[in-house]
Amino acid sequence: MSDSHKPLPTADAARVHLCDCNRSFVLDAARLAPAACHHALCGAELPALEAALALGGEVHVACTQETALFGELAEAQGAGERIRFFNLRESAGWSAESAAATPKLAALIAAATTLADPEPVPAVQMSAGRSLLIMGEAGAALGWAGRLAGSFEPAVLITARAADAELPAVNAYPVWSGRAVRLSGHLGAFELQWQQHNPIDLDLCVRCNACVKACPEGAIGFDLQVDLDACRGHRACVAACGEIGAIDFARQDVARSERFDLVLDLSAEPLLRRIELPDGYVAPGRDPFEQALAVQALGEFVGEFEKPRYVAFEAGLCAHSRAKKTGCTNCIEACSTEAIRSNGDVIAVDPYLCKGCGTCSTVCPSGALSFQYPRVPELGQRVKTLLAEYARAGGEDACLLFHSAEAGTAAIGRLARRGRGLPARVIPVEVWSADAVGLDLMLGSLALGACQVVVLAAASHDAAPLKAQAGHGQTILSALGYGGEHLRVVEADADDWRTLEAAFHDWGPAVGVAEPARFQLLPKKRETLDFALRHLVAHAPAATTAAGLPAAIALKAGAPFGQVLASDACTLCMSCTGACPAGALRAASDAYRLEFVEKNCLQCGLCEVSCPESAITLEPRLLPGEYGTDGARKARTLREADIFHCTACGKAMGAAPLIESMIARLSGHSMFAGEAERARLRMCADCRVIDMMKTEPAVKAWDLTE
């Protein structure tokens, strides 16, 4: 039997059960043995699964449609913890190329049955009570407060008047009025700041309505809001309010704040204008149906919750800022939840606001931010298993499809049901968020043996960062001689399955590496990129051509590779070396020389903004030679200068450009107007004092008078 037809070494007929769903796709029982193949596992062949569960041990079932039925059967036998489910039908079986999909089926079975569950990630504990802020126009806000008073603890902030609105007869919950200024915090800990503009303080008001009756212009409604445009300043309302003192037209203390668990924002323009709103905050607008749906959703957030810390942060690698000079802001700009903010020289991540899109880790050039759900090493092990089993089973030209667990899976399922399904060579890889698939994972997958990588950006809030990463990678691959298109980002959801179909079925294979790499993908992004690029360069088709490998590969702005250029304006002050977070710039120990290690450069720009002479510029590029067989991080000289010596004693004073720059700047000062004073600038400190004592007229003690 040939290698490509060997049965799965890790499968066992008693624990791996496949089903072709009433013969709706092809299962090659001989090549997939010893896994048990069925036609109606959820029907007539259900006893086979029952018998397998009775034997003990884990049982894997290739069906996700009937998880409820199979799970109930397992629970009845006390085996609920021993049954696992994975999908073959939509991901491989239901395809126009089903007959050729056996290698992909073998790969998916191997990954589902042999890989351990990912290590749990640190969690964030969240809890929310029933304290609910409702803010908006008086009629809608008070209406919802009345309906929700039995299930929540509402408080109302009236931000706009309504003609027929009236405060409730029973003072059962707080009612305020004013202009919302800022909402901060997260589920269970929202803080609202607003300004009290209404002259009537509803906290003090006893709702006697005396002011309504006293106002000659009728400027006060039954919502106890004063129409300042109609008010003529009679102040009869103030007199009517009397000792209650709730009305003050000259109020100075207008700042107010309160904390809430949940927020229902009924404003026409939401107070929070983020792409991804925090849990516990809903802004349905003015539509009553949307408001009802939003209220229903809020009820699901009452209680205690646990959510993963989706990203890990290593401050030592962060290239955000140095000495109050801002460099990299990629993650702050990319974060759709505003969970990332500047925190001095580094950034801070609010795990309570983070929703785990992972875009921050994708755009981070240093790897200071790394996605944890799942971790890259665990995902890399899955990729290696899939590619190795696919090749062992006879598969060729493997194309990996990274997709999100929810939106991506739904899009693939719709394509399988309504279209031609995924091609036989396209292997789906489920991740929590496709936005977290960065350049390290893309190039790492290609080095491990895939000929192409696709990221399905279904439900992505912004696919631009993904496309930029793919663009950098494709530029590098093309320059190395790998023909074809290797990296593609597809924007399609379940309703747009035809776009997904066209993206695959009209796409021919690209040139991959001749020999898959053996390394593991590592937790640190730059190390994974280093390994991947070494392998891709070592097997680059361009190396076998007459022209050979290019000396440099030009990249677009934003690439995490490149060089630093120093112009003649550089004085070797070495400010850039202190600002560089990656050790790419350094001062030589044996001379006044600025050295640069290109392989370490992040292109963060901190050196550029820190240079007082504006002598530094960045040039994104990749040097294939840096990833050659020696692999050394070689330093090269950017700028070197002679030593400036004291004109009096010859003592070394520093780099000549730096001293000359200092002299040029000080020469215009009134203290150095004379030639003798300017000459001292070229002397060391000791000689400067000696020269002053020799040439300046000394003041003698006997010449001093009281």
C-alpha positions as CSV (number, residue, x, y, z in Angstrom):
1,M,0.0,0.0,0.0
2,S,1.4,3.4,-1.0
3,D,2.0,6.1,1.6
4,S,-0.8,8.2,0.3
5,H,-3.3,5.3,0.9
6,K,-2.2,4.3,4.4
7,P,-5.0,4.4,7.0
8,L,-5.1,7.0,9.6
9,P,-2.6,5.9,12.3
10,T,-4.4,7.7,15.2
11,A,-8.0,6.9,14.4
12,D,-9.9,4.0,16.0
13,A,-13.2,2.6,14.7
14,A,-14.6,2.6,18.2
15,R,-13.9,6.2,18.9
16,V,-14.1,8.0,15.5
17,H,-17.5,7.9,13.7
18,L,-18.0,9.5,10.3
19,C,-21.3,10.0,8.5
20,D,-22.0,10.9,4.9
21,C,-25.5,12.2,5.8
22,N,-27.6,9.9,3.7
23,R,-24.9,9.4,1.1
24,S,-24.9,13.2,0.2
25,F,-21.1,13.2,-0.1
26,V,-18.3,10.7,-0.6
27,L,-16.6,8.9,2.2
28,D,-13.8,6.6,1.1
29,A,-14.1,4.0,3.9
30,A,-11.0,2.2,2.9
31,R,-8.7,5.2,2.9
32,L,-10.2,6.7,6.0
33,A,-10.2,3.4,8.0
34,P,-10.2,2.5,10.8
35,A,-12.7,5.3,11.4
36,A,-16.3,3.9,11.2
37,C,-18.3,5.3,8.3
38,H,-22.0,5.6,8.5
39,H,-24.9,6.7,6.3
40,A,-27.5,7.6,9.0
41,L,-25.7,7.8,12.3
42,C,-28.5,10.0,13.7
43,G,-31.1,7.4,12.7
44,A,-30.9,3.7,12.0
45,E,-27.2,3.5,12.9
46,L,-27.5,5.3,16.2
47,P,-27.0,2.0,18.2
48,A,-23.4,1.9,16.8
49,L,-22.6,5.2,18.6
50,E,-24.3,3.9,21.7
51,A,-22.1,0.9,21.7
52,A,-19.0,3.0,21.2
53,L,-19.9,5.1,24.2
54,A,-20.4,2.1,26.3
55,L,-16.8,1.0,25.7
56,G,-15.4,4.0,27.5
57,G,-12.8,6.5,26.3
58,E,-13.3,9.5,24.1
59,V,-15.7,9.3,21.1
60,H,-15.4,11.7,18.2
61,V,-18.4,12.3,15.9
62,A,-18.1,14.0,12.6
63,C,-21.5,15.7,12.8
64,T,-22.3,19.1,14.3
65,Q,-26.0,19.2,13.2
66,E,-27.2,16.6,15.7
67,T,-25.1,17.6,18.7
68,A,-28.2,17.8,20.8
69,L,-29.3,14.2,19.9
70,F,-25.8,12.7,20.4
71,G,-25.2,14.7,23.5
72,E,-28.4,13.5,25.1
73,L,-27.4,9.9,24.3
74,A,-24.0,10.4,25.8
75,E,-25.5,12.0,29.0
76,A,-27.9,9.0,29.4
77,Q,-24.8,6.8,29.5
78,G,-22.8,9.1,31.8
79,A,-20.5,9.9,28.9
80,G,-21.2,13.6,28.4
81,E,-17.6,14.6,29.0
82,R,-16.3,11.9,26.6
83,I,-18.0,12.9,23.3
84,R,-16.5,15.4,20.9
85,F,-18.0,16.8,17.7
86,F,-16.4,18.2,14.5
87,N,-17.6,19.1,11.1
88,L,-16.8,17.4,7.8
89,R,-20.0,17.9,5.9
90,E,-19.9,21.6,5.2
91,S,-16.2,22.0,5.5
92,A,-15.3,19.2,3.1
93,G,-18.0,16.8,2.1
94,W,-20.6,19.0,0.5
95,S,-18.5,20.2,-2.4
96,A,-18.5,19.9,-6.2
97,E,-15.1,18.2,-5.6
98,S,-16.3,15.8,-2.9
99,A,-14.8,12.8,-4.7
100,A,-11.3,14.3,-4.5
101,A,-11.6,15.5,-0.9
102,T,-10.3,12.4,0.9
103,P,-6.9,14.0,1.8
104,K,-8.7,17.0,3.2
105,L,-11.1,14.8,5.2
106,A,-8.1,12.8,6.5
107,A,-6.5,16.1,7.6
108,L,-9.6,17.4,9.4
109,I,-10.1,14.1,11.1
110,A,-6.5,14.0,12.3
111,A,-6.7,17.5,13.7
112,A,-10.0,16.9,15.4
113,T,-9.0,13.6,17.0
114,T,-5.3,14.0,17.9
115,L,-4.7,17.5,19.1
116,A,-5.1,18.4,22.7
117,D,-7.5,21.2,23.8
118,P,-5.8,24.6,23.9
119,E,-4.5,25.6,27.3
120,P,-7.0,27.9,29.1
121,V,-6.2,31.6,29.0
122,P,-6.4,34.0,31.9
123,A,-10.0,35.3,32.5
124,V,-11.6,38.6,33.5
125,Q,-14.4,38.5,36.0
126,M,-17.3,40.8,35.2
127,S,-20.6,41.3,37.1
128,A,-23.6,43.5,36.5
129,G,-26.6,44.2,38.6
130,R,-29.9,45.7,37.5
131,S,-29.0,49.4,37.8
132,L,-30.1,50.8,34.4
133,L,-29.6,54.2,33.1
134,I,-32.1,55.3,30.4
135,M,-31.3,58.5,28.7
136,G,-33.0,60.3,25.8
137,E,-36.1,62.3,24.9
138,A,-38.5,62.6,27.9
139,G,-41.4,60.7,26.4
140,A,-39.5,57.6,25.3
141,A,-37.1,57.5,28.3
142,L,-39.9,57.8,30.9
143,G,-42.1,55.3,29.0
144,W,-39.4,52.6,29.1
145,A,-38.5,53.4,32.7
146,G,-42.2,52.8,33.6
147,R,-42.2,49.5,31.8
148,L,-38.9,48.2,33.1
149,A,-39.3,49.3,36.7
150,G,-40.4,45.8,37.7
151,S,-37.3,44.0,36.3
152,F,-34.6,46.7,36.6
153,E,-33.6,49.5,38.8
154,P,-34.0,52.4,36.3
155,A,-32.8,55.9,36.5
156,V,-33.7,58.5,33.8
157,L,-31.7,61.3,32.3
158,I,-34.0,63.5,30.2
159,T,-31.9,65.1,27.4
160,A,-34.7,66.6,25.3
161,R,-38.3,67.8,26.0
162,A,-41.4,66.2,24.8
163,A,-44.7,68.0,24.3
164,D,-46.9,65.6,26.3
165,A,-44.4,64.0,28.6
166,E,-45.3,64.0,32.3
167,L,-43.2,62.8,35.2
168,P,-44.7,59.7,36.9
169,A,-47.1,60.3,39.7
170,V,-45.1,57.9,42.0
171,N,-41.5,58.9,42.6
172,A,-40.2,55.3,42.3
173,Y,-36.9,55.9,40.5
174,P,-34.5,58.9,40.0
175,V,-35.2,61.3,37.2
176,W,-32.7,63.9,36.1
177,S,-32.4,66.3,33.2
178,G,-29.4,67.8,31.5
179,R,-26.8,67.3,28.7
180,A,-24.8,64.1,28.8
181,V,-21.1,64.9,28.5
182,R,-19.2,61.7,28.8
183,L,-19.9,58.0,29.4
184,S,-16.9,55.8,30.5
185,G,-16.4,52.4,32.0
186,H,-17.8,49.0,31.0
187,L,-20.4,46.5,31.9
188,G,-21.2,46.7,35.6
189,A,-19.2,49.9,36.0
190,F,-20.4,52.6,33.7
191,E,-20.0,56.2,34.8
192,L,-22.1,59.0,33.3
193,Q,-21.1,62.7,33.6
194,W,-23.7,65.3,32.6
195,Q,-24.4,69.0,33.1
196,Q,-27.6,70.1,34.8
197,H,-29.1,72.8,32.5
198,N,-32.7,72.8,33.6
199,P,-33.2,75.5,36.3
200,I,-35.4,73.0,38.2
201,D,-33.4,70.4,40.1
202,L,-35.5,67.3,39.9
203,D,-33.6,65.8,42.8
204,L,-35.0,68.5,45.1
205,C,-38.3,68.9,43.3
206,V,-41.3,67.5,45.2
207,R,-43.5,67.6,42.0
208,C,-46.1,69.8,43.5
209,N,-46.6,71.4,40.1
210,A,-46.9,74.9,41.7
211,C,-44.3,76.2,39.3
212,V,-46.3,74.9,36.3
213,K,-49.4,76.8,37.5
214,A,-47.5,80.0,38.4
215,C,-45.6,80.5,35.1
216,P,-47.5,83.2,33.2
217,E,-46.0,82.1,29.8
218,G,-46.6,78.4,30.3
219,A,-42.9,77.8,29.8
220,I,-42.8,74.9,32.3
221,G,-44.4,71.7,31.2
222,F,-45.5,68.7,33.2
223,D,-42.1,67.1,32.6
224,L,-40.9,70.0,34.9
225,Q,-38.5,71.3,32.2
226,V,-38.2,75.0,31.6
227,D,-38.4,76.3,28.0
228,L,-35.9,79.0,28.3
229,D,-36.8,80.5,25.0
230,A,-40.4,81.1,26.2
231,C,-39.4,82.2,29.7
232,R,-39.6,86.0,30.2
233,G,-37.8,86.1,33.6
234,H,-40.8,86.8,35.8
235,R,-39.5,84.3,38.3
236,A,-43.0,83.6,39.6
237,C,-42.0,79.9,39.6
238,V,-39.2,80.6,42.1
239,A,-41.6,82.3,44.4
240,A,-44.1,79.4,44.1
241,C,-41.4,76.9,44.8
242,G,-40.7,78.7,48.0
243,E,-38.7,77.0,50.7
244,I,-38.3,73.8,48.6
245,G,-35.6,75.7,46.7
246,A,-35.6,73.4,43.7
247,I,-35.5,76.3,41.1
248,D,-32.3,78.3,40.5
249,F,-31.8,80.2,37.2
250,A,-28.2,81.2,38.3
251,R,-27.0,77.7,39.3
252,Q,-23.2,77.4,39.2
253,D,-22.7,73.9,40.3
254,V,-24.0,72.0,37.2
255,A,-21.6,69.0,37.0
256,R,-23.2,65.7,37.9
257,S,-22.1,62.1,37.7
258,E,-23.5,58.6,38.6
259,R,-22.5,55.0,38.2
260,F,-24.7,52.3,36.5
261,D,-24.5,48.6,35.5
262,L,-26.3,49.0,32.2
263,V,-27.1,51.8,29.8
264,L,-30.1,52.2,27.4
265,D,-29.3,55.2,25.2
266,L,-32.4,56.4,23.3
267,S,-30.7,59.5,21.8
268,A,-31.0,60.1,18.1
269,E,-27.2,60.5,18.1
270,P,-25.6,57.9,20.5
271,L,-23.3,59.2,23.1
272,L,-20.7,56.5,22.3
273,R,-19.7,56.4,18.7
274,R,-17.4,53.4,18.6
275,I,-17.4,50.7,16.0
276,E,-17.8,48.0,18.7
277,L,-19.9,49.1,21.6
278,P,-19.2,47.8,25.1
279,D,-21.3,45.1,26.5
280,G,-24.2,46.4,28.6
281,Y,-24.6,49.6,26.4
282,V,-27.2,49.6,23.7
283,A,-28.2,52.5,21.4
284,P,-31.2,51.5,19.3
285,G,-32.1,55.1,18.3
286,R,-35.8,56.2,17.9
287,D,-37.3,53.0,16.4
288,P,-39.6,51.4,18.9
289,F,-39.0,47.9,17.6
290,E,-35.2,48.3,17.8
291,Q,-35.7,49.7,21.3
292,A,-37.6,46.6,22.3
293,L,-34.9,44.3,20.9
294,A,-32.2,46.3,22.7
295,V,-34.1,46.1,26.1
296,Q,-34.4,42.3,25.6
297,A,-30.6,42.1,25.0
298,L,-29.9,44.1,28.1
299,G,-31.5,41.4,30.3
300,E,-28.9,38.9,29.2
301,F,-26.1,41.0,30.8
302,V,-27.4,40.8,34.4
303,G,-25.3,38.4,36.5
304,E,-21.7,37.3,36.8
305,F,-19.6,36.6,33.7
306,E,-16.1,35.4,32.8
307,K,-14.4,36.5,29.6
308,P,-11.0,35.6,28.3
309,R,-8.1,38.1,28.3
310,Y,-7.8,37.9,24.5
311,V,-4.4,39.6,24.2
312,A,-1.3,39.5,26.3
313,F,0.9,42.6,26.5
314,E,4.7,42.7,27.0
315,A,5.7,46.2,27.9
316,G,9.4,45.7,27.2
317,L,8.6,45.2,23.5
318,C,6.3,48.1,23.1
319,A,7.4,50.8,20.6
320,H,4.7,53.4,21.5
321,S,6.7,56.2,23.1
322,R,10.0,57.3,24.6
323,A,10.7,60.5,26.5
324,K,7.2,61.9,25.6
325,K,7.9,61.3,21.9
326,T,5.2,59.2,20.2
327,G,6.2,56.5,17.8
328,C,4.0,53.5,17.0
329,T,0.2,54.0,17.5
330,N,-1.0,51.2,15.3
331,C,-2.9,49.3,18.0
332,I,-4.6,52.5,19.3
333,E,-5.8,53.5,15.9
334,A,-6.9,49.9,15.0
335,C,-8.8,49.2,18.2
336,S,-12.6,49.3,17.5
337,T,-13.6,49.2,21.1
338,E,-11.3,52.0,22.4
339,A,-9.8,49.4,24.8
340,I,-6.3,50.6,24.1
341,R,-4.9,53.9,25.3
342,S,-1.6,55.6,25.7
343,N,0.0,55.1,29.1
344,G,3.3,56.9,29.2
345,D,6.0,55.2,27.2
346,V,3.7,52.1,26.6
347,I,0.1,51.4,26.0
348,A,-2.6,50.0,28.3
349,V,-5.2,47.5,27.4
350,D,-8.6,47.5,29.1
351,P,-9.6,43.8,29.2
352,Y,-13.1,44.7,30.2
353,L,-13.7,46.6,26.9
354,C,-11.7,44.3,24.7
355,K,-13.9,42.0,22.6
356,G,-11.1,39.9,21.1
357,C,-11.0,41.0,17.4
358,G,-7.2,40.7,17.6
359,T,-6.5,43.5,15.1
360,C,-4.1,45.0,17.6
361,S,-1.8,42.0,17.6
362,T,-2.0,41.9,13.8
363,V,-0.7,45.5,13.4
364,C,1.8,45.4,16.3
365,P,5.2,45.4,14.6
366,S,7.2,44.2,17.7
367,G,4.9,41.5,19.0
368,A,4.3,43.4,22.3
369,L,0.6,42.5,21.8
370,S,0.0,38.8,21.2
371,F,-3.4,37.1,20.7
372,Q,-4.2,34.4,23.2
373,Y,-7.5,32.9,22.0
374,P,-6.0,30.7,20.7
375,R,-2.3,31.3,21.1
376,V,-0.1,31.3,17.9
377,P,1.9,28.2,18.9
378,E,-1.3,26.2,19.4
379,L,-2.7,27.4,16.1
380,G,0.6,26.6,14.5
381,Q,0.5,23.0,15.8
382,R,-3.0,22.7,14.2
383,V,-1.7,24.0,10.9
384,K,1.3,21.6,11.0
385,T,-1.0,18.7,11.7
386,L,-3.5,19.6,8.9
387,L,-0.8,20.1,6.3
388,A,1.2,17.0,7.2
389,E,-1.8,14.7,7.2
390,Y,-3.1,16.3,4.0
391,A,0.2,15.6,2.3
392,R,0.5,12.1,3.7
393,A,-2.9,11.3,2.4
394,G,-1.9,12.4,-1.1
395,G,-3.1,16.0,-1.2
396,E,-1.4,18.6,-3.2
397,D,-1.4,22.4,-3.4
398,A,-2.9,22.9,0.1
399,C,-4.7,26.2,0.6
400,L,-5.5,27.2,4.2
401,L,-8.7,29.1,4.9
402,F,-8.6,31.0,8.2
403,H,-12.1,31.9,9.3
404,S,-13.9,33.2,12.4
405,A,-15.8,30.8,14.6
406,E,-19.2,32.4,14.0
407,A,-19.5,34.5,10.9
408,G,-16.9,32.6,9.0
409,T,-18.4,29.2,9.8
410,A,-21.8,30.5,8.8
411,A,-20.5,31.7,5.4
412,I,-18.8,28.4,4.7
413,G,-22.0,26.5,5.6
414,R,-24.1,28.6,3.3
415,L,-21.6,28.0,0.5
416,A,-21.8,24.3,1.1
417,R,-25.6,24.2,1.0
418,R,-26.3,26.5,-1.9
419,G,-23.1,26.6,-4.0
420,R,-20.2,24.4,-5.0
421,G,-18.7,24.3,-1.6
422,L,-15.1,24.6,-0.8
423,P,-12.6,23.1,-3.3
424,A,-10.9,19.9,-2.3
425,R,-7.6,21.6,-1.7
426,V,-9.0,24.4,0.6
427,I,-8.6,23.4,4.2
428,P,-10.6,25.5,6.7
429,V,-9.0,26.5,10.0
430,E,-11.3,28.0,12.6
431,V,-10.1,30.8,14.8
432,W,-11.9,33.0,17.2
433,S,-11.3,36.1,15.1
434,A,-9.9,36.2,11.6
435,D,-8.7,39.7,12.2
436,A,-6.0,38.2,14.4
437,V,-4.3,36.4,11.5
438,G,-1.2,38.4,11.1
439,L,1.9,38.3,8.9
440,D,3.6,35.8,11.2
441,L,0.8,33.3,10.8
442,M,0.5,33.9,7.1
443,L,4.1,33.4,6.2
444,G,4.5,30.7,8.8
445,S,1.8,28.7,7.2
446,L,3.4,29.0,3.8
447,A,6.8,27.9,5.2
448,L,5.1,24.9,6.8
449,G,3.9,23.7,3.4
450,A,0.7,25.6,2.4
451,C,0.9,27.0,-1.1
452,Q,-1.7,29.7,-0.3
453,V,-3.4,31.3,2.6
454,V,-6.8,32.9,2.6
455,V,-8.4,35.0,5.4
456,L,-12.1,35.1,5.3
457,A,-12.9,38.5,6.8
458,A,-16.6,37.8,7.5
459,A,-18.0,40.2,10.1
460,S,-14.7,42.0,10.2
461,H,-15.1,45.7,11.3
462,D,-12.2,46.7,9.1
463,A,-10.3,44.4,6.7
464,A,-7.7,47.0,5.8
465,P,-5.1,45.9,8.3
466,L,-5.4,42.3,7.1
467,K,-5.1,43.4,3.5
468,A,-2.0,45.5,4.4
469,Q,-0.4,42.5,6.0
470,A,-1.2,40.3,3.1
471,G,0.2,43.0,0.7
472,H,3.5,43.1,2.5
473,G,3.8,39.3,2.5
474,Q,2.9,39.0,-1.2
475,T,5.4,41.6,-2.2
476,I,8.1,39.6,-0.3
477,L,7.0,36.2,-1.8
478,S,6.9,37.6,-5.4
479,A,10.4,39.1,-5.1
480,L,11.7,35.8,-3.8
481,G,10.4,34.1,-7.0
482,Y,7.4,32.3,-5.6
483,G,5.0,32.6,-8.6
484,G,1.3,33.3,-8.3
485,E,-0.9,34.8,-5.6
486,H,-0.3,33.4,-2.2
487,L,-2.2,35.6,0.2
488,R,-5.7,36.8,-0.2
489,V,-8.3,38.4,2.1
490,V,-11.9,37.8,1.1
491,E,-14.7,40.0,2.5
492,A,-17.9,37.9,2.3
493,D,-20.5,36.9,4.8
494,A,-23.2,34.2,4.7
495,D,-25.4,36.3,2.5
496,D,-22.6,36.9,0.0
497,W,-21.5,33.2,-0.4
498,R,-21.2,33.7,-4.2
499,T,-18.2,36.0,-3.6
500,L,-16.6,33.4,-1.5
501,E,-17.3,30.7,-4.1
502,A,-15.7,32.8,-6.9
503,A,-12.7,33.6,-4.7
504,F,-11.7,29.9,-4.6
505,H,-13.0,28.2,-7.7
506,D,-11.4,30.7,-10.1
507,W,-8.1,30.7,-8.2
508,G,-5.2,28.5,-9.4
509,P,-2.5,27.2,-7.0
510,A,0.6,29.3,-6.4
511,V,4.2,28.1,-6.1
512,G,5.0,26.8,-2.6
513,V,8.2,25.8,-0.8
514,A,9.9,22.7,-2.1
515,E,10.2,21.3,1.4
516,P,7.9,22.1,4.3
517,A,9.6,23.6,7.4
518,R,9.9,21.6,10.6
519,F,9.9,24.5,13.1
520,Q,7.1,25.4,15.5
521,L,5.4,28.8,15.4
522,L,6.5,30.7,18.5
523,P,4.8,33.0,21.0
524,K,7.0,35.9,20.0
525,K,6.0,37.4,16.6
526,R,9.4,38.5,15.5
527,E,10.9,35.1,16.2
528,T,8.2,33.4,14.1
529,L,8.7,35.8,11.3
530,D,12.5,35.2,11.5
531,F,12.1,31.5,11.2
532,A,9.5,31.8,8.4
533,L,11.6,34.2,6.3
534,R,14.7,32.1,6.8
535,H,12.9,29.1,5.3
536,L,11.3,31.0,2.5
537,V,14.6,32.6,1.6
538,A,16.5,29.3,1.8
539,H,14.0,27.7,-0.7
540,A,13.4,30.8,-2.8
541,P,13.0,30.0,-6.5
542,A,14.8,33.3,-7.4
543,A,18.0,31.9,-5.9
544,T,18.3,29.4,-8.7
545,T,17.9,32.0,-11.5
546,A,20.8,33.9,-13.1
547,A,19.7,37.2,-11.4
548,G,19.6,35.5,-8.0
549,L,17.9,36.9,-4.9
550,P,17.2,40.6,-4.9
551,A,19.5,42.7,-2.8
552,A,16.5,44.5,-1.2
553,I,12.7,44.2,-1.5
554,A,10.9,47.5,-1.4
555,L,7.8,47.5,0.8
556,K,5.0,49.9,1.4
557,A,4.7,52.2,4.4
558,G,3.6,50.4,7.5
559,A,5.7,47.3,6.9
560,P,7.5,46.0,10.0
561,F,10.8,45.8,8.2
562,G,13.1,48.5,6.9
563,Q,16.1,50.7,7.3
564,V,16.9,54.0,8.9
565,L,18.7,56.6,6.9
566,A,20.8,59.4,8.6
567,S,21.6,62.5,6.6
568,D,24.6,64.8,6.9
569,A,22.7,66.8,9.4
570,C,23.2,64.1,12.0
571,T,25.5,65.3,14.8
572,L,25.8,61.9,16.5
573,C,24.0,63.2,19.6
574,M,22.7,59.6,19.9
575,S,19.2,60.6,20.9
576,C,17.9,58.0,18.5
577,T,19.8,55.1,20.3
578,G,18.0,55.9,23.5
579,A,14.7,56.0,21.8
580,C,15.0,52.8,19.8
581,P,12.9,50.1,21.6
582,A,14.4,47.2,19.6
583,G,18.1,47.8,19.7
584,A,18.3,48.5,16.0
585,L,20.3,51.7,16.6
586,R,23.3,51.7,18.9
587,A,26.4,53.8,19.6
588,A,29.7,52.1,18.9
589,S,32.0,51.5,21.9
590,D,35.3,52.2,20.2
591,A,34.5,55.4,18.2
592,Y,31.9,58.1,17.6
593,R,29.9,56.0,15.2
594,L,26.1,55.3,14.9
595,E,25.4,51.7,14.0
596,F,22.3,50.1,12.7
597,V,21.0,46.5,12.8
598,E,18.3,46.3,10.1
599,K,17.0,43.0,11.2
600,N,15.9,44.5,14.5
601,C,14.2,47.6,13.1
602,L,10.4,47.8,13.6
603,Q,9.9,51.0,11.5
604,C,8.1,52.5,14.6
605,G,9.5,56.0,13.9
606,L,10.6,56.7,17.4
607,C,14.1,57.5,16.2
608,E,12.7,59.9,13.6
609,V,10.6,61.9,16.0
610,S,13.4,61.9,18.6
611,C,16.1,63.3,16.3
612,P,16.7,67.0,17.2
613,E,18.2,67.7,13.8
614,S,15.4,65.9,11.8
615,A,18.3,64.0,10.2
616,I,16.6,60.5,10.3
617,T,14.1,59.1,7.8
618,L,12.6,55.6,7.4
619,E,12.6,53.3,4.4
620,P,10.5,50.2,4.6
621,R,12.2,47.2,2.9
622,L,13.4,43.7,3.4
623,L,16.9,42.4,2.9
624,P,16.8,38.7,2.0
625,G,20.5,38.5,2.8
626,E,19.7,39.2,6.5
627,Y,17.9,35.8,6.5
628,G,20.6,33.8,4.9
629,T,22.4,30.8,6.2
630,D,24.6,32.8,8.7
631,G,21.6,34.5,10.2
632,A,23.8,37.1,12.0
633,R,22.3,40.4,13.0
634,K,25.0,42.4,11.4
635,A,25.5,46.1,12.3
636,R,26.4,48.6,9.7
637,T,27.6,52.2,10.1
638,L,25.1,54.9,9.5
639,R,27.2,57.8,10.5
640,E,30.7,58.2,11.8
641,A,32.7,61.3,12.7
642,D,36.2,62.4,13.8
643,I,36.9,63.3,17.4
644,F,36.9,67.0,18.3
645,H,40.0,67.9,20.3
646,C,40.4,70.9,22.7
647,T,42.3,73.6,20.8
648,A,44.4,74.3,23.9
649,C,45.4,70.9,25.3
650,G,44.3,68.5,22.6
651,K,41.9,66.6,25.0
652,A,39.1,64.7,23.2
653,M,35.8,66.5,23.7
654,G,33.3,64.5,21.7
655,A,32.1,64.0,18.1
656,A,33.2,66.8,15.9
657,P,29.7,67.4,14.3
658,L,28.1,67.6,17.7
659,I,30.6,70.1,19.0
660,E,30.5,72.2,15.8
661,S,26.7,72.3,16.0
662,M,26.9,73.5,19.6
663,I,29.4,76.2,18.7
664,A,27.3,77.4,15.8
665,R,24.2,77.7,18.1
666,L,26.0,79.5,20.9
667,S,28.0,81.9,18.7
668,G,25.0,84.1,18.3
669,H,24.5,84.5,22.0
670,S,25.5,87.8,23.7
671,M,27.8,86.0,26.1
672,F,29.9,84.9,23.2
673,A,30.0,88.1,21.2
674,G,33.8,88.5,21.3
675,E,36.4,86.5,19.5
676,A,38.0,85.4,22.8
677,E,34.7,84.1,24.1
678,R,34.0,82.2,20.9
679,A,37.5,80.7,21.0
680,R,36.8,79.3,24.5
681,L,33.9,77.2,23.1
682,R,36.6,75.1,21.4
683,M,38.3,74.4,24.6
684,C,37.6,71.8,27.2
685,A,36.3,72.9,30.6
686,D,39.7,73.1,32.3
687,C,41.3,75.1,29.6
688,R,38.3,77.4,29.4
689,V,38.8,78.3,33.1
690,I,42.6,78.7,32.7
691,D,42.1,81.0,29.6
692,M,39.7,83.2,31.5
693,M,42.1,83.6,34.4
694,K,44.9,84.6,32.0
695,T,43.1,87.0,29.9
696,E,40.3,88.5,32.0
697,P,41.3,91.4,34.3
698,A,41.3,90.1,37.9
699,V,39.6,92.0,40.7
700,K,41.9,92.5,43.7
701,A,40.7,92.5,47.3
702,W,42.2,95.9,48.0
703,D,40.3,97.4,45.1
704,L,36.9,96.5,46.6
705,T,35.0,99.2,48.4
706,E,32.0,98.8,50.7
